[in-house]
């Protein structure tokens, strides 16, 4: 047995276990950073390889940081609150229409401002909106949690997994979006059909519309900044500049605007940046690289099919979905990317479909049991594992197969 | 002492309160009940974001706060509509289980149909209401949240010859 592999694998298990169980409430990076140091010191990975990994990940991390700040500042400017007002005005008294509105809002939020924005910033707004208009909040809250995963296919910025794959695949920003547009739409449509059926009893045709006067205020600056940033992604990509710079410009513009108007503080922006999280991703990358280089890569190489035919893509996506459910999608994508990066955009994007759609299958899609214990332990009787899993068992296989077919079709039409 | 439990749900609570006004004897105590069950999926989604730290960002906590506030508002509106002394109770958990537990010592449980309201029939009860009607440890008053569909929505009847 390869000793380096055992050391690296044990450390990876430790890092993931601590990230989930969070002993003594300590941040995840407290365990991940020393683990990364140990894999280097024990020679499980050479210093050169570790530096190489960090150098590869650093621009991705910077891009992610800019997007996290951008999303938080949009919230500070009232963009998500405005979404709630718009939703309630457009759908009052009609729960089914509200679900459609929530799908559109959550899909766009996830695609443009990343899944963190949907989970952390949009979900509470959607809950408050649903109860305010007299709808039962459950289907709408579930829609946010599901779409934070399944609507994160479209752009490199939608999900950290995408940013990692984007960096590894060599596909341009516009090509990435072009190839993923059809899978994104198909996955969302599949979710919507299943939701309408699954939550039929919670979505009556109409309820008594409550009288409500909403204060309409459009946070124009935030909206224009986000749209300009999106245009910036396409423009920078077209002239060969890293699109991360567009994200940084958008974040800086919003930050200056918010600081001048005292809507945020430097400390608030620092908190949104999530430096410990960014360092955690770097450290995790180094530990995973050590595990992959010491044997996991060869082992998994036998499981992942070659080629970009429909069945090869389906199998690749399935392996990625299973791995995402076993060890969480972040380490899963770090493990799988080096194995498929040489094979072209098809297999890389199939991995993304698996790791992004897969997490809806088991509760929170990751280290299911451990995680489940933590959630249940903290909130004894509030969580309904059966319901979440039944919903995931329907949406994930259907969405995954249809999305892979759409990707395969896109690769043939656009070329890859 | 016995009491009448009224399960209030977003969108259908008015019909239940109106039924209580008509059918609850004035000597009996009325309890208005609301059950929240939504912070679980939000907590799970946040927990699935590996490495984010910051438990204060957990939307589940914010949802629990919002749920508590909106439950209070709903119960206050229901109490105002009831227009007689009553108690207001909030619970969190799976609604069907919580309602059955709350009805343990009730003399009557009032609740609304939560399924297809366009035709008479078993589909007018969703999963939660079906469970409660099947398992309630007390008499149940099941009301239509809107005017009931007419008899033409019944399935066709073929009499025996």
Interface residues (C-beta under 8 A of the other chain):
Chain A: X16 X19 X20 X25 X27 X28 X29 X32 X95 X115 X116 X119 X120 X123 X124 X127 X128 X130 X131 X132 X134 X135 X136 X137 X138 X141 X142 X144 X145 X148 X200 X201 X202 X204 X205 X206 X207 X208 X271 X274 X276 X277 X280 X281 X284 X328 X330 X331 X359 X363 X364 X365 X366 X371 X374 X375 X378 X379 X381 X382 X383 X384 X388
Chain B: X9 X10 X11 X12 X14 X37 X38 X39 X40 X41 X42 X43 X44 X45 X46 X47 X48 X49 X50 X51 X52 X53 X54 X55 X57 X59 X60 X62 X63 X66 X67 X70 X74 X92 X93 X94 X114 X115 X116 X117 X118 X125 X126 X127 X128 X129 X145 X146
